[in-house]
Amino acid sequence: MKRKVIIWILLMTVLPIGAMADKTGFGIVGGGLFPVAQDDQESGKTFGAKFRFRITGPIVVEPNANFGSFGDVTVSGAGTRDGSTVNHYGLDVLFGGLPAAIGPKPYLFIGGGVYTIKRDGATTVNKSGWSFGAGLAVGVMKILDVEVRGRFNIASYDGSTSKKSVAVTGGLIYYFGKE
């Protein structure tokens, strides 16, 4: 419950800023989720939704929610182990990738958020985390971008450990609002 309240406060704070921006975009993404240095997970899938709007100059902000799951893994001598689900809600800051423009728009980004990691038979873990990566949005029309992105996720876990993964996604972003 506490996590949901924090997410709503964050969205209610950030979304009015977007209303003052030139154009606001809404996007959906989907792709692959790949564990990094985790022998107890296999590759899985991820999908999500986001808003995108320019704040000033080349700086763009993107509140987002992503939902992913790793695949099951077979451990020799122990059998099959279910893959974890990894959901995260956060805010990315993009450098480049300006909204509502035609043509290729490369960008770099860094972000932070709350990561929820769950595996059947284990306790659900809600921890902070961050991510970084790069992407390319191609404006096919002023109101529509086609996008590909690579994201490296680092989520805190038990003690001093962390869960790392790479997400490679593709998606569409539709822009609306004032010109």
Buried (B, 14 or more C-beta within 10 A) or exposed (E): EEEEEEBEEBBEEBEEEBEEBBBBBEBEBBBBBBBEEBEBBBBBBBBBBBBBBBBEEEEBBBBBBBBBBBBEBEEEEEEEBBBBBBBBBBBBBBBBBBBBBEEEBEBEBEBBBBBBBBBEEEEEBBBEBBBBBBBBBBBEEEBBBEBBBBBBBBBBBEEEEBBBBBBBBEBBBBBEBEE
